[in-house]
Amino acid sequence: MSDALTLDELAVPLRALRLLAADFGHLPAPNAHVSTIYPNRLELSFHDGLADFEAWRDALGVAPDAVECREQGGGRTRALSLITEYAGAVLRLVAYRDVPAPATASGRDAR
């Protein structure tokens, strides 16, 4: 017998996704991820900048100071993330943006 989860056991984040689509269908479409590793979590990710993340954060009523900001990839990528609750699911929003390389005195990219 397998210990694998059933689709029914992912009902909470899937329900949250359905409700988000109904309540916030006018917002930019994210990448949506549900995982058997975190069966109560729904992750929405944005890879084209931070504006879409901010639109979702604002619509969900999450305070700006609840957002974690970090850099990764040797400082080449900025990542914003937050965790909140929505419709009984743990909702994680994450966004990525390239960090512009600093210009040198010659005007060329320092990287």
C-alpha positions as a Markdown table, in Angstrom:
| # | Residue | x | y | z |
|---|---|---|---|---|
| 1 | Met | 0.0 | 0.0 | 0.0 |
| 2 | Ser | 1.3 | 3.5 | -0.9 |
| 3 | Asp | 1.6 | 6.4 | 1.5 |
| 4 | Ala | 1.1 | 8.8 | -1.3 |
| 5 | Leu | -1.5 | 11.5 | -0.9 |
| 6 | Thr | -4.7 | 11.5 | -2.8 |
| 7 | Leu | -6.0 | 14.5 | -4.7 |
| 8 | Asp | -8.7 | 14.8 | -2.1 |
| 9 | Glu | -5.9 | 15.5 | 0.4 |
| 10 | Leu | -4.9 | 18.6 | -1.6 |
| 11 | Ala | -8.5 | 20.0 | -1.5 |
| 12 | Val | -7.6 | 22.9 | 0.8 |
| 13 | Pro | -5.1 | 24.6 | -1.5 |
| 14 | Leu | -7.0 | 23.7 | -4.6 |
| 15 | Arg | -10.2 | 25.3 | -3.1 |
| 16 | Ala | -8.2 | 28.4 | -2.2 |
| 17 | Leu | -7.0 | 28.6 | -5.9 |
| 18 | Arg | -10.5 | 28.3 | -7.1 |
| 19 | Leu | -11.7 | 31.1 | -4.7 |
| 20 | Leu | -8.7 | 33.3 | -5.7 |
| 21 | Ala | -9.7 | 32.9 | -9.3 |
| 22 | Ala | -13.3 | 33.9 | -8.5 |
| 23 | Asp | -12.4 | 36.8 | -6.2 |
| 24 | Phe | -9.3 | 38.2 | -8.0 |
| 25 | Gly | -9.7 | 37.1 | -11.6 |
| 26 | His | -8.9 | 40.6 | -12.7 |
| 27 | Leu | -5.4 | 40.4 | -11.3 |
| 28 | Pro | -2.3 | 39.3 | -13.2 |
| 29 | Ala | -2.1 | 35.6 | -13.6 |
| 30 | Pro | 0.6 | 33.9 | -11.5 |
| 31 | Asn | 2.3 | 30.6 | -11.7 |
| 32 | Ala | 0.3 | 28.4 | -9.3 |
| 33 | His | 1.9 | 25.5 | -7.4 |
| 34 | Val | 0.4 | 22.8 | -5.2 |
| 35 | Ser | 2.7 | 20.2 | -3.7 |
| 36 | Thr | 2.3 | 16.9 | -1.8 |
| 37 | Ile | 5.3 | 18.0 | 0.3 |
| 38 | Tyr | 3.3 | 20.9 | 1.7 |
| 39 | Pro | -0.3 | 19.7 | 1.2 |
| 40 | Asn | -2.0 | 22.7 | 2.8 |
| 41 | Arg | 0.1 | 25.3 | 0.8 |
| 42 | Leu | -0.7 | 27.1 | -2.4 |
| 43 | Glu | 2.2 | 29.1 | -3.9 |
| 44 | Leu | 1.7 | 31.8 | -6.4 |
| 45 | Ser | 4.9 | 33.0 | -8.1 |
| 46 | Phe | 5.7 | 35.9 | -10.4 |
| 47 | His | 8.8 | 35.9 | -12.6 |
| 48 | Asp | 8.4 | 39.1 | -14.6 |
| 49 | Gly | 9.0 | 41.7 | -11.9 |
| 50 | Leu | 7.5 | 42.9 | -8.7 |
| 51 | Ala | 4.5 | 44.9 | -9.8 |
| 52 | Asp | 2.2 | 41.8 | -10.1 |
| 53 | Phe | 3.3 | 40.6 | -6.7 |
| 54 | Glu | 2.5 | 44.0 | -5.2 |
| 55 | Ala | -1.0 | 44.0 | -6.9 |
| 56 | Trp | -1.7 | 40.7 | -5.2 |
| 57 | Arg | -0.3 | 41.7 | -1.9 |
| 58 | Asp | -2.5 | 44.8 | -1.9 |
| 59 | Ala | -5.6 | 42.9 | -3.0 |
| 60 | Leu | -5.1 | 40.4 | -0.2 |
| 61 | Gly | -4.7 | 43.2 | 2.4 |
| 62 | Val | -1.2 | 42.1 | 3.5 |
| 63 | Ala | 0.8 | 44.9 | 5.0 |
| 64 | Pro | 4.0 | 45.8 | 3.2 |
| 65 | Asp | 6.1 | 45.2 | 6.3 |
| 66 | Ala | 5.0 | 41.5 | 6.1 |
| 67 | Val | 7.0 | 41.1 | 2.9 |
| 68 | Glu | 10.5 | 39.5 | 3.1 |
| 69 | Cys | 13.0 | 40.9 | 0.6 |
| 70 | Arg | 16.3 | 39.1 | -0.2 |
| 71 | Glu | 18.8 | 38.8 | -3.0 |
| 72 | Gln | 20.0 | 35.6 | -4.5 |
| 73 | Gly | 22.2 | 34.5 | -7.3 |
| 74 | Gly | 25.2 | 36.5 | -6.1 |
| 75 | Gly | 23.0 | 39.6 | -5.9 |
| 76 | Arg | 21.7 | 39.3 | -9.4 |
| 77 | Thr | 18.1 | 38.5 | -8.5 |
| 78 | Arg | 15.8 | 40.2 | -6.0 |
| 79 | Ala | 13.1 | 38.0 | -4.4 |
| 80 | Leu | 10.1 | 39.2 | -2.5 |
| 81 | Ser | 8.0 | 36.7 | -0.5 |
| 82 | Leu | 5.1 | 36.6 | 2.0 |
| 83 | Ile | 3.1 | 34.0 | 3.7 |
| 84 | Thr | -0.5 | 34.5 | 4.7 |
| 85 | Glu | -3.7 | 32.5 | 5.1 |
| 86 | Tyr | -6.5 | 32.4 | 2.5 |
| 87 | Ala | -9.6 | 30.1 | 2.6 |
| 88 | Gly | -7.9 | 27.8 | 5.1 |
| 89 | Ala | -4.7 | 27.4 | 3.0 |
| 90 | Val | -1.3 | 28.6 | 3.7 |
| 91 | Leu | -0.8 | 31.1 | 0.8 |
| 92 | Arg | 2.8 | 31.9 | -0.3 |
| 93 | Leu | 3.4 | 34.7 | -2.8 |
| 94 | Val | 6.9 | 35.0 | -4.3 |
| 95 | Ala | 8.3 | 37.3 | -7.0 |
| 96 | Tyr | 11.6 | 37.6 | -8.7 |
| 97 | Arg | 13.3 | 40.4 | -10.5 |
| 98 | Asp | 16.7 | 40.8 | -12.0 |
| 99 | Val | 18.8 | 43.4 | -10.2 |
| 100 | Pro | 20.3 | 45.9 | -12.7 |
| 101 | Ala | 24.1 | 45.7 | -12.8 |
| 102 | Pro | 25.8 | 48.9 | -11.5 |
| 103 | Ala | 27.3 | 51.0 | -14.3 |
| 104 | Thr | 31.0 | 51.7 | -14.3 |
| 105 | Ala | 32.6 | 55.1 | -15.0 |
| 106 | Ser | 32.8 | 54.0 | -18.7 |
| 107 | Gly | 29.0 | 53.4 | -18.6 |
| 108 | Arg | 29.4 | 49.7 | -19.1 |
| 109 | Asp | 27.9 | 47.0 | -17.0 |
| 110 | Ala | 30.2 | 46.1 | -14.1 |
| 111 | Arg | 29.4 | 42.4 | -14.3 |
